[in-house]
Amino acid sequence: MNCFALLIAGCLATQTLLAQSYDLVIRNGRVVDGSGNPWYYADVAIKEGKVARIGMIPATDAKTQIDAKGQIVAPGFIDVHTHVEGGLEDRPGAENFLYDGVTTLVTGNCGTSRTNLRAYFDTLGAVGISPNLASLIGHNSLRLRVMKTAFREPTAREQAEMESLVEQAMKDGAVGLATGLIYTPGTYAKTPEIVNLARQVARYGGVYASHIRNEGQDVTTAINEAIQIGREAHLPVQISHFKVASKPLWGGSAQTIALVEAARREGIDVTVDQYPYTASSTSLQSIVPAWALADSDSLVLVRFRDPATRAKIRREMLEALKTNGRKDFDYAVVASFAADTTLNGLSISKINQKMGRKKSAEAEADLIMDLLEKAGMKRIQMVYHTMSEEDVTAIMRYPNTMIASDAGVARFNSGVPHPRAYGTNSRVLGRYVREQQIIPLENAIRRMTSLPAQRFGFADRGLLRPGYAADVVIFDEKTVGDAATYESPHAYATGFSYVLVNGVPVIENGKHTGRRPGQILMGKGYQPVAQR
């Protein structure tokens, strides 16, 4: 054999070896890479959980192939606002998120998290989870641990203890601090308390994420407080589920967005997230004045039963109702009431009528207190119809808005939860991109991928790039959509044929595989125990 023949044989042998170098190749898809740039045709090769190559890849270069002809290939979606503590351990497949294209969850929002993140992460690692997960450290949970539900400022010792716990959480891998300033006991905190905690977060490169103090009549004041905390603590700010939740202020999103933009021009890194619905979901307790929920559940019940105190609570509830432009509590619908599941899906007004009570806002306010007492002050999950479509679309058009569900791991066919648990991303892609053309496809995907990755410091996710983690979704832009409704929320999103987490198919041909390749994503301040 001459030299030329040997050279050709060697090249062919090399090509044969290269042909086996990829674990999986996605072919013929339209790549939307997460940057916001226009889509393009390309193949995507994956090896050892990473994107290895993007381009035209020879037909023999893969052990496994997926034909994505006619479909979109994009980075896996990052849901920056979830509440999966407890649910993920019990249902590690997180089907409601994966069927909606979500490959990474950020939990610990609204001030509620595990306070020992190292133990939490170890538990999830032992169980194995389908999506990736990162966590914030919750201010409410820390305050509850240190101060219980005390309605006062912390002592110097208590403040120092909370700051120490924040620092520990950042070393354990937290991506930032979260507050829930409408919930007890976080609502009892004044701004300086939070600023001092946020300064500890800033030392470790974290983010301040806030369910702000008011989303209704005082929403501008609450936004300014979040901005102030970012300004004084010198860290990025994420305003959670950005909205205008007061009927007299509908259309006010132009003003609230302007506040964010003014802060950004000042040099404060502020971004927001939203869910694409006109209803929110939280506890029934949030309707009750914060002072009435202080201290212990037994004392709360004493207040409910004392005629003078009950009258004061009722009066304040009615004043808030009037301020928000409403005559009754028909906007508040029970999502999950363990003490009486027959009430699930009914509004407070309808429950009041069902029980034969007087048709009045006063009677409904009393009913709310009675339901909380019947539940033993345990959480009653609600759906609140408080927003306008005009504001939802205006906020969605804002370029610095991320898409987030504000949901937990759903238990299929249990209760009547908010449909956002099943259809947040698919609703954006189907309703607001395809049908209403509120934002372009590439822009929407950027809000679900690279923008969240940038905000929370996920350096190798959120984009389709060689060397990045192979979190990938494949979907049909013509059929993707949400199937969940307020009346029938237990319905998975449609249109996603494949979802890969770290290169492993978790959704395959539209079905969950049961595999658990998810990883714990540590914050910038993470320090392994051996290095401390």
Secondary structure, DSSP 8 states (H G I E B T S, - for coil): --HHHHHHHHHHHHHHHHHTS-SEEEEEEEE--SSS---EEEEEEEETTEEEEEE---TTS-SEEEE-TTSEEEE-EEESSB--TTHHHH-TT-HHHHTTTEEEEEE-GGG---S-HHHHHHHHHHH--SSEEEE-EEHHHHHHHHHTT--S---HHHHHHHHHHHHHHHHTT--EEEEETTSTTGGG--HHHHHHHHHHHHHTT-EEEEE-S-SSTTHHHHHHHHHHHHHHHTS-EEETT-----GGGTTTHHHHHHHHHHHHHHT--EEEEE-SSSEEEEEGGGGS-GGGG-S-HHHHHHHHHSHHHHHHHHHHHHHHHHHTT-SSSTTEEEEE-TT-GGGTT-BHHHHHHHTT--SSHHHHHHHHHHHHHHTTT---EEEEE---HHHHHHHHHSTTEEE---B----TTSS---THHHHHHHHIIIIIIIIS-SS-HHHHHHHHTHHHHHHHT-TT-SS--TTSB--EEEE-TTT-B----SSS-----B-EEEEEETTEEEEETTEE-------B---TT---GGG-
